[in-house]
């Protein structure tokens, strides 16, 4: 313990005496550096609290001066950040609590907790930081204040309960590292998928203090597939930042730089619908930097471990190839394309396949329709990366064995839809078997409608992209009548043909209602749940406020 004390005390004296005799070389309203105002000062505050009773008068003065520096950033328009909100408020407030205790400042202590509790409310405003109505966000600080005048009130505690309820269902354990994660969105029997999108209501990413300068594409419909749990660990220094997993991109058309990273989205139609078993995600995208590439994409998450993706490129200037990325992760084991293992060479290699039918690697398989015009590209091998190019790390360059696969949209028909099914968490033998009995049948893939039929779930899943869109007539079985679905407003919708359950949402979060019409043709049988004439109309009312975009459930 004596050695620990001496080390801490020596560490405290050096930076304070050398670098922090004045709070900053720039006014507090002009400068906010995360390492200084958050990271370093959090460590300083914790160290000072640990050594509190043994600090010399000069050390105590330095402790108070440095930790109070963070408190001074409240209510100031900070360069690159603006006024502190959300997580930044909580981080600075925590340091301010320590600063108040170190300086015996009761008013600062009360104000720090007030700011915490002001954040502990449900935030429904567009782009607002804090706890959302769906239970997202994060928080700390309340344990120490329990039973005191600084404890949270009932409204704040209720908001915190919403946060816990929103996270507990998706907490997941990495079986290899035993680390708990809580940012996963679709969980199967032996895999996890995450999907990250953004819209006019949110920002795609940020670059602060030269950290994340290449992160422009990180929310462009990025989808990560976890089977073992370590597929993407420690690869970011070396991977290709223009091939983010799951995205559709005009390759290297957008310059990647810190001052070109953070953008608010252009499109509003971004969201999803779910009944708790299956789900749909829909995203319309216009590149907010170049304004050139525009696409719309639908992800269909089926309950039986098969998922289907449809991508429609709406516009591109043709100066860069357009790719839809299957994945980019650590290379692990053989790659099998159309039943044949692709030979592995020593150096990084690129293999291209025309009219692809299947590809399997690392217990994830992909299947493509017979009429696929896109080329399949597979790149494997070691890549060298430098951590300092994406942040402030001083670690030496690393070599990572990477695997990447993507579909290249045909230049002559870049607007032709590209689609594929994916089978996560399967051996190659199981992949071949599951593909032979695929539950997915595409009903329509166009600029107006993305729709599939899930044979296993006997469910129609669709996105109607435009007002007045109408799904092509569809027959679920030879004896059944043909079904069409139309809507006066754009919607995401699922219909169970077993019992008539309808799950729908407004991804734009701007509609009050939608009128959806279901029509069966005059020839053929009707589903057993159907009563009455061959046409039915549903008037759907969508939630507003903090729950806008949520699914509504009803029956025909």
C-alpha positions in Angstrom: 0.0 0.0 0.0 2.9 2.4 0.8 4.2 1.8 -2.7 0.8 2.5 -4.3 0.5 5.7 -2.2 3.9 7.0 -3.3 3.2 6.2 -6.9 -0.1 8.1 -6.9 1.3 11.0 -5.0 4.3 11.3 -7.3 1.9 11.1 -10.4 -0.3 13.8 -9.0 2.5 16.3 -8.4 4.1 16.1 -11.8 1.3 17.0 -14.3 -0.1 19.6 -12.0 3.1 21.4 -11.4 4.2 21.3 -15.0 1.0 21.7 -17.0 -2.0 23.0 -15.0 -0.9 26.1 -13.2 -3.6 27.9 -15.3 -6.9 26.2 -16.3 -6.3 26.4 -20.0 -4.5 28.3 -22.7 -7.8 29.1 -24.3 -11.1 30.3 -22.8 -13.4 27.6 -21.5 -16.1 28.6 -24.0 -13.7 28.0 -26.9 -12.0 24.7 -25.9 -13.3 21.3 -24.9 -10.8 18.5 -25.1 -12.2 15.2 -24.0 -8.8 13.9 -22.7 -8.6 17.0 -20.4 -12.1 17.8 -19.4 -13.3 14.2 -19.1 -10.7 11.4 -19.2 -7.8 12.9 -17.4 -9.9 14.8 -14.9 -11.9 11.7 -14.0 -8.7 9.9 -13.2 -7.5 13.0 -11.3 -10.7 13.2 -9.3 -10.6 9.5 -8.4 -7.0 9.7 -7.3 -7.5 12.8 -5.2 -10.5 11.2 -3.5 -8.5 8.1 -2.8 -5.6 10.1 -1.2 -7.9 12.8 0.2 -6.8 12.7 3.9 -3.1 12.4 3.0 -2.8 15.2 0.4 -0.4 18.1 1.2 -1.9 21.6 1.1 -0.4 22.2 -2.3 -1.6 18.9 -3.7 -5.1 19.5 -2.3 -5.1 22.9 -4.0 -4.1 21.4 -7.3 -6.8 18.7 -7.0 -9.5 21.3 -6.4 -8.2 23.5 -9.3 -8.1 20.7 -11.9 -11.4 19.0 -11.0 -13.2 22.4 -10.8 -12.0 23.0 -14.4 -14.6 20.5 -15.6 -17.4 22.1 -13.7 -16.6 25.4 -15.5 -17.6 23.9 -18.9 -21.3 23.8 -17.9 -23.5 26.4 -19.6 -20.8 27.3 -22.2 -20.9 26.9 -25.9 -17.9 24.6 -26.3 -16.0 24.3 -29.6 -16.9 21.1 -31.4 -19.5 20.1 -28.8 -21.9 23.0 -28.1 -23.6 23.0 -24.8 -23.1 19.9 -22.7 -26.0 17.4 -22.9 -26.7 13.8 -22.2 -23.7 11.6 -21.5 -21.3 14.6 -21.4 -23.4 16.2 -18.8 -23.3 13.1 -16.6 -19.6 12.7 -17.1 -18.8 16.3 -16.1 -21.3 16.2 -13.3 -19.6 13.2 -11.8 -16.3 14.9 -11.8 -18.0 18.0 -10.3 -19.3 16.0 -7.4 -15.8 14.9 -6.6 -14.6 18.5 -7.1 -17.2 19.7 -4.6 -16.2 17.2 -2.0 -12.5 18.0 -2.5 -13.2 21.7 -2.0 -16.0 21.5 0.5 -18.3 23.4 -1.9 -21.9 22.5 -1.0 -23.5 24.7 -3.7 -21.4 23.0 -6.4 -22.4 19.6 -5.0 -26.1 20.4 -5.1 -25.8 21.9 -8.6 -24.0 18.8 -9.9 -26.7 16.5 -8.7 -29.4 18.9 -10.0 -27.9 18.6 -13.5 -27.8 14.8 -13.2 -31.5 14.6 -12.2 -32.4 17.1 -15.0 -31.0 14.5 -17.4 -32.9 11.7 -15.8 -36.1 12.5 -17.7 -37.6 11.0 -20.8 -36.4 13.1 -23.7 -38.8 13.1 -26.7 -37.4 15.9 -28.7 -35.7 15.1 -32.0 -32.0 14.5 -31.6 -32.1 15.1 -27.9 -29.6 13.4 -25.7 -30.8 11.4 -22.7 -33.1 8.5 -21.9 -35.6 7.9 -24.7 -39.0 6.4 -24.4 -37.7 3.1 -25.7 -35.3 2.8 -22.8 -32.0 3.6 -24.6 -29.1 5.6 -23.0 -26.8 5.1 -20.0 -26.3 6.5 -16.6 -24.2 6.5 -13.4 -23.8 8.4 -10.1 -27.0 7.6 -8.1 -25.7 4.9 -5.7 -23.6 7.3 -3.6 -26.5 9.8 -3.2 -29.1 7.3 -2.0 -30.8 8.3 1.2 -29.4 11.9 1.1 -30.8 15.2 0.0 -29.1 14.6 -3.4 -31.0 11.5 -4.2 -33.1 11.4 -7.4 -36.8 12.1 -7.1 -39.7 9.8 -8.2 -39.8 11.2 -11.8 -36.0 10.6 -12.3 -36.2 7.1 -10.7 -39.1 6.3 -13.0 -37.0 7.4 -16.1 -34.1 5.3 -14.8 -36.5 2.2 -14.6 -37.4 2.8 -18.3 -33.7 2.7 -19.1 -33.2 -0.6 -17.2 -36.2 -2.2 -18.8 -35.0 -1.1 -22.2 -31.7 -2.7 -21.8 -32.2 -5.9 -19.7 -33.8 -7.9 -22.5 -30.8 -7.5 -24.8 -27.9 -8.0 -22.4 -25.8 -10.8 -24.0 -22.7 -12.6 -22.9 -19.7 -13.1 -25.3 -19.0 -16.8 -24.8 -15.3 -16.3 -25.5 -14.5 -13.3 -23.4 -17.3 -13.5 -20.8 -18.0 -9.8 -21.4 -21.6 -8.5 -21.1 -22.9 -6.5 -24.0 -26.1 -4.6 -24.3 -26.0 -3.1 -27.8 -27.4 -6.0 -29.8 -30.7 -5.7 -31.6 -31.6 -9.1 -33.2 -30.8 -12.3 -31.4 -31.1 -15.8 -32.8 -30.5 -19.2 -31.2 -26.7 -19.0 -31.7 -26.0 -15.6 -33.3 -26.6 -11.9 -32.9 -27.2 -9.3 -35.6 -26.9 -5.5 -35.1 -28.1 -2.9 -37.5 -27.2 0.8 -37.3 -29.1 3.4 -39.4 -29.7 7.2 -39.2 -32.1 9.7 -40.6 -32.9 13.4 -40.6 -33.6 13.0 -36.9 -30.1 11.8 -36.0 -26.4 12.1 -36.8 -24.4 9.4 -38.5 -21.2 9.7 -36.3 -18.8 12.2 -34.9 -15.1 13.0 -34.8 -13.8 14.7 -31.7 -10.1 15.3 -30.8 -9.1 13.6 -34.1 -10.8 10.4 -33.0 -12.9 8.5 -35.6 -11.8 10.6 -38.6 -12.9 7.8 -41.0 -16.3 7.0 -39.4 -18.5 8.6 -42.0 -20.1 5.3 -43.1 -20.6 3.7 -39.7 -24.4 4.3 -39.7 -25.1 3.7 -43.4 -27.2 0.6 -42.6 -24.2 -1.1 -41.0 -24.9 -4.7 -40.0 -22.6 -6.8 -37.8 -23.0 -10.6 -37.5 -21.8 -12.2 -34.3 -21.5 -16.0 -33.9 -18.4 -16.4 -31.7 -18.4 -12.8 -30.5 -14.9 -11.7 -31.4 -15.4 -11.3 -35.2 -14.6 -7.6 -35.2 -12.3 -7.2 -32.2 -9.1 -5.2 -32.7 -9.4 -4.9 -36.5 -10.3 -1.3 -37.0 -6.8 0.0 -37.5 -6.4 -2.2 -40.6 -9.8 -2.7 -42.1 -11.2 -0.8 -45.1 -13.3 2.1 -43.8 -15.2 2.3 -47.2 -16.3 -1.4 -46.7 -18.3 -1.1 -43.5 -20.3 -4.4 -43.0 -23.8 -4.3 -44.4 -23.5 -0.9 -46.1 -24.2 0.1 -49.7 -21.6 2.6 -50.8 -20.1 4.3 -53.9 -16.6 3.1 -53.1 -14.2 5.9 -52.0 -16.5 8.6 -53.5 -16.8 10.3 -50.1 -13.6 11.7 -48.7 -13.0 10.4 -45.1 -11.7 13.1 -42.8 -12.4 14.4 -39.3 -14.2 17.5 -40.5 -16.3 15.5 -43.0 -17.5 12.8 -40.5 -20.5 14.1 -38.7 -23.7 14.8 -40.7 -27.4 14.9 -39.9 -29.3 12.6 -42.3 -31.3 13.9 -45.2 -34.1 11.3 -45.4 -36.9 10.8 -42.8 -38.1 7.3 -43.9 -35.8 5.2 -41.6 -37.2 2.7 -39.0 -38.7 -0.7 -38.5 -41.6 -2.9 -37.4 -41.5 -5.9 -35.1 -44.0 -8.2 -33.4 -41.3 -9.6 -31.1 -40.6 -12.7 -33.3 -39.9 -11.3 -36.7 -39.1 -7.8 -37.9 -38.5 -5.4 -40.8 -36.0 -2.5 -41.0 -36.2 0.1 -43.7 -33.9 2.9 -44.7 -34.0 5.5 -47.4 -30.6 7.1 -47.8 -29.0 10.1 -49.6 -25.3 10.7 -49.0 -25.3 13.9 -46.9 -21.8 14.8 -48.0 -21.8 14.4 -51.7 -25.6 14.3 -52.3 -24.8 11.9 -55.1 -25.6 8.3 -54.0 -29.2 7.5 -53.1 -30.7 4.2 -52.2 -33.4 2.4 -50.2 -32.9 -0.8 -48.4 -35.1 -3.3 -46.6 -33.9 -5.9 -44.0 -36.3 -8.8 -43.3 -35.5 -10.6 -40.0 -37.2 -14.0 -39.9 -37.8 -16.0 -36.7 -36.3 -19.2 -38.1 -32.7 -17.9 -38.5 -32.8 -16.8 -42.1 -32.8 -13.1 -43.1 -33.3 -11.4 -46.4 -31.9 -8.0 -47.6 -33.1 -6.0 -50.7 -31.1 -3.0 -51.9 -32.4 -0.6 -54.5 -29.9 2.0 -55.8 -32.0 5.0 -56.9 -29.2 7.2 -58.2 -25.5 7.4 -58.6 -23.2 9.6 -60.8 -21.2 6.6 -62.1 -17.8 7.9 -61.1 -17.3 5.2 -58.5 -18.4 1.5 -58.3 -21.3 0.8 -56.1 -20.9 -2.0 -53.6 -23.3 -3.7 -51.2 -21.1 -5.1 -48.5 -21.8 -8.6 -47.0 -19.2 -8.4 -44.3 -15.7 -7.4 -43.3 -14.2 -9.2 -40.3 -11.4 -11.4 -39.1 -10.5 -14.2 -41.5 -11.4 -17.6 -40.0 -11.3 -20.8 -41.9 -12.2 -21.7 -45.5 -14.3 -19.7 -48.0 -16.7 -21.8 -50.1 -18.3 -20.2 -53.2 -20.9 -22.2 -55.1 -19.8 -25.4 -53.4 -16.0 -25.0 -54.2 -13.4 -23.9 -51.7 -11.5 -20.9 -52.8 -7.8 -21.4 -52.7 -6.0 -19.3 -50.1 -2.8 -17.5 -51.1 -0.2 -16.0 -48.8 -0.7 -12.3 -49.6 -4.0 -10.4 -49.6 -5.9 -11.5 -52.7 -9.1 -10.4 -54.4 -11.3 -13.0 -56.1 -14.3 -12.1 -58.3 -17.2 -14.3 -59.3 -20.0 -13.6 -61.8 -23.5 -14.9 -61.4 -22.8 -16.0 -57.8 -25.2 -18.5 -56.2 -23.8 -19.0 -52.7 -20.9 -18.1 -50.4 -20.1 -19.4 -47.0 -17.4 -18.4 -44.5 -16.9 -18.6 -40.7 -20.4 -20.2 -40.1 -22.3 -17.6 -42.1 -23.8 -18.4 -45.5 -25.2 -16.1 -48.2 -27.5 -17.1 -51.0 -28.3 -15.1 -54.2 -31.1 -15.3 -56.7 -30.5 -17.1 -60.0 -30.8 -13.8 -61.9 -28.2 -11.9 -59.9 -26.3 -9.5 -62.2 -24.0 -8.2 -59.5 -20.4 -9.5 -59.2 -19.3 -11.1 -56.0 -15.9 -9.9 -54.7 -14.0 -11.7 -51.9 -10.8 -10.3 -50.4 -8.8 -12.2 -47.9 -5.4 -11.8 -46.3 -3.2 -9.7 -44.0 -3.5 -5.9 -43.9 -1.3 -3.6 -41.9 -2.9 -0.7 -40.1 -1.8 2.2 -37.9 -4.0 3.0 -34.8 -2.8 6.6 -34.9 -4.6 7.2 -38.2 -8.0 6.7 -36.5 -7.3 8.2 -33.0 -4.8 9.2 -30.5 -3.3 5.8 -29.8 0.5 5.5 -29.8 0.4 1.7 -30.2 2.6 0.3 -33.0 1.1 -0.7 -36.4 -0.8 -4.0 -36.4 -1.2 -6.8 -39.0 -4.7 -8.3 -39.2 -5.9 -11.2 -41.2 -9.1 -9.9 -42.7 -12.0 -11.3 -44.8 -14.3 -9.1 -46.8 -17.0 -9.9 -49.3 -19.2 -7.5 -51.3 -21.6 -7.4 -54.3 -20.7 -5.0 -57.1 -23.8 -3.5 -58.7 -23.6 -3.9 -62.5 -22.5 -0.5 -63.9 -24.9 -0.8 -66.9 -27.8 -1.5 -64.6 -26.8 0.0 -61.2 -30.5 0.7 -60.5 -31.4 -3.0 -60.7 -32.3 -4.3 -57.3 -29.7 -6.5 -55.5 -30.9 -9.0 -52.9 -29.7 -11.9 -50.9 -30.5 -14.2 -48.0 -28.2 -14.8 -45.1 -27.9 -17.8 -42.8 -25.9 -16.9 -39.6 -24.6 -19.5 -37.2 -24.6 -22.5 -39.5 -22.0 -25.1 -40.6 -21.5 -25.4 -44.3 -23.5 -28.7 -44.3 -26.4 -27.0 -42.5 -26.2 -24.0 -44.8 -26.6 -26.3 -47.9 -29.6 -28.0 -46.2 -31.3 -24.8 -45.1 -30.8 -23.1 -48.4 -32.5 -26.1 -50.2 -35.6 -25.4 -48.2 -35.4 -21.6 -48.1 -38.4 -20.0 -46.5 -38.0 -16.8 -48.5 -39.9 -16.0 -51.6 -39.5 -12.5 -53.1 -42.8 -11.0 -54.0 -41.6 -7.6 -55.3 -38.4 -5.6 -55.4 -38.9 -2.2 -57.0 -38.6 1.5 -56.2 -42.1 1.4 -54.8 -42.3 -2.0 -52.9 -39.9 -4.4 -51.2 -41.9 -7.5 -50.2 -41.2 -11.1 -49.4 -43.3 -14.1 -48.3 -41.9 -16.1 -45.3 -43.1 -19.7 -46.1 -42.1 -21.0 -42.7 -44.0 -18.3 -40.8 -46.8 -18.0 -43.4 -46.2 -14.3 -43.2 -46.1 -11.5 -45.8 -43.5 -8.8 -45.0 -43.3 -5.6 -46.9 -42.2 -2.0 -47.2 -44.4 0.4 -49.2 -41.9 3.2 -50.0 -44.3 5.7 -51.5 -47.8 7.0 -50.9 -50.2 5.0 -53.0 -47.9 2.0 -53.5 -49.4 -1.4 -54.2 -47.8 -4.7 -53.8 -47.9 -7.1 -56.8 -50.5 -9.8 -56.6 -49.2 -12.7 -54.7 -50.3 -16.4 -54.2 -49.2 -18.1 -51.0 -50.2 -21.6 -52.4 -51.6 -22.9 -55.6 -55.1 -23.2 -54.3 -55.1 -19.7 -52.7 -56.4 -16.5 -54.2 -54.0 -13.8 -55.1 -53.4 -11.1 -52.5 -52.5 -7.4 -53.1 -51.7 -4.9 -50.3 -51.8 -1.1 -50.8 -51.6 2.0 -48.6 -52.3 5.7 -49.0 -49.0 6.4 -47.0 -45.6 4.8 -46.9 -45.5 2.0 -44.2 -43.6 -1.1 -43.0 -46.0 -4.0 -42.5 -46.3 -7.7 -41.7 -49.4 -9.8 -42.2 -49.8 -13.3 -40.7 -51.8 -15.5 -43.1 -52.4 -17.9 -40.2 -54.6 -15.6 -38.0 -54.7 -12.2 -39.7 -52.4 -10.4 -37.3 -51.1 -7.1 -38.7 -48.0 -5.4 -37.5 -47.2 -2.0 -39.0 -45.2 1.2 -38.4 -44.4 4.6 -39.8 -40.7 4.7 -40.2 -40.8 8.4 -41.0 -42.3 9.2 -37.6 -44.3 12.0 -39.2 -47.6 10.3 -39.9 -50.8 10.3 -37.8 -52.4 7.4 -39.7 -52.4 5.2 -42.8 -55.2 3.5 -44.7 -54.1 0.0 -45.8 -56.2 -2.1 -48.2 -56.0 -5.9 -48.5 -57.6 -7.4 -51.5 -57.9 -11.1 -52.7 -58.7 -11.9 -56.3 -61.9 -13.5 -57.3 -60.4 -16.9 -58.0 -59.0 -19.2 -55.3 -59.5 -19.9 -51.6 -59.3 -17.4 -48.8 -57.3 -17.8 -45.5 -59.2 -19.5 -42.7 -59.3 -16.3 -40.6 -60.8 -14.3 -43.4 -64.5 -13.5 -42.9 -66.7 -11.5 -45.3 -65.9 -10.0 -48.8 -62.6 -10.3 -50.6 -61.5 -6.8 -49.7 -60.7 -5.3 -46.3 -59.5 -1.9 -45.2 -57.5 -1.1 -42.0 -57.3 2.4 -40.7 -54.1 2.5 -38.7 -53.3 5.2 -36.1 -49.6 5.6 -35.4 -48.1 6.7 -32.0 -46.6 10.2 -31.7 -44.2 11.9 -29.4 -41.5 9.8 -27.8 -42.9 6.5 -29.1 -43.3 7.7 -32.7 -42.1 5.0 -35.1 -43.2 2.2 -32.8 -45.2 -0.8 -34.2 -48.9 -1.0 -33.9 -50.6 -4.4 -33.8 -54.1 -5.2 -35.0 -56.1 -7.9 -36.8 -58.0 -8.2 -40.1 
